[in-house]
């Protein structure tokens, strides 16, 4: 199971809970609440019986679903926002 507080902190750090394109586009094509890249989607979605079309990462529900499944299985190694970085960008409950 994924700790909800950690998941919220990662999502807030990655996107401020906005379902949008990365601030670093076109350097990277991350999108959504958990800022999933096309390559990430293509690699991981089929592992969880999800279609491998990276456009689906633009759906907030699909973005969150795949991210949480990967975090549950692999931890946070795929995300930049983890460890000490989360101390600077923490979720304070404004979306509760």
C-alpha positions in Angstrom: 0.0 0.0 0.0 1.1 3.6 -0.8 1.3 6.0 2.1 -1.3 8.7 1.1 0.8 11.5 2.6 3.9 10.5 0.6 1.8 10.2 -2.6 0.3 13.7 -2.0 3.7 15.2 -1.3 5.2 13.7 -4.5 2.2 14.9 -6.6 2.4 18.3 -5.1 6.1 18.6 -5.6 5.9 17.3 -9.2 3.0 19.4 -10.4 1.4 21.4 -7.6 -1.6 19.1 -8.3 -2.1 20.5 -11.7 -2.8 18.2 -14.6 -0.6 20.0 -17.1 2.6 19.8 -19.2 5.9 20.0 -17.5 7.5 23.4 -17.0 10.6 21.9 -18.6 8.9 21.2 -22.0 10.2 20.6 -24.7 13.3 19.3 -22.8 11.0 16.6 -21.3 7.4 15.6 -22.1 6.2 15.0 -18.6 2.5 15.5 -18.0 -0.1 15.3 -15.3 -0.4 15.1 -11.6 2.6 12.8 -11.2 4.5 14.3 -14.3 4.7 11.0 -16.2 6.8 11.0 -19.4 5.7 9.2 -22.6 8.5 6.7 -22.2 7.5 5.9 -18.6 3.9 5.3 -19.7 4.9 3.0 -22.6 7.2 1.0 -20.3 4.9 0.7 -17.3 1.3 0.8 -18.4 1.2 -2.7 -20.0 2.7 -4.1 -16.8 -0.6 -3.1 -15.1 -2.9 -4.1 -17.9 -3.3 -0.5 -19.1 -3.1 0.6 -22.7 0.4 1.8 -23.7 -0.9 4.9 -25.5 1.0 7.7 -23.7 -1.8 10.2 -24.5 -3.7 8.5 -21.7 -1.3 10.0 -19.1 -3.2 13.2 -19.7 -6.2 11.8 -17.9 -5.8 12.7 -14.2 -7.4 9.4 -13.2 -5.1 7.3 -15.4 -2.0 9.4 -14.4 -2.7 8.9 -10.7 -3.6 5.2 -11.1 -0.4 4.2 -13.0 1.8 6.4 -10.7 0.4 4.8 -7.5 0.7 1.3 -8.9 4.4 1.9 -9.8 5.1 3.5 -6.5 3.5 0.6 -4.6 5.7 -1.9 -6.5 8.9 0.0 -7.0 8.9 2.9 -4.5 9.9 6.4 -5.6 13.0 5.7 -7.7 11.2 6.9 -10.9 10.5 10.4 -9.4 12.7 13.4 -8.9 10.6 14.6 -6.0 11.6 12.3 -3.1 13.8 12.4 0.0 15.1 15.8 1.0 13.4 17.5 -2.0 10.0 16.7 -0.4 11.0 18.8 2.6 11.0 21.9 0.4 7.8 21.1 -1.4 5.4 19.5 1.0 1.6 19.2 0.7 -0.1 21.2 3.4 -3.6 20.0 3.0 -5.1 22.7 0.8 -6.8 20.2 -1.4 -8.3 18.1 1.4 
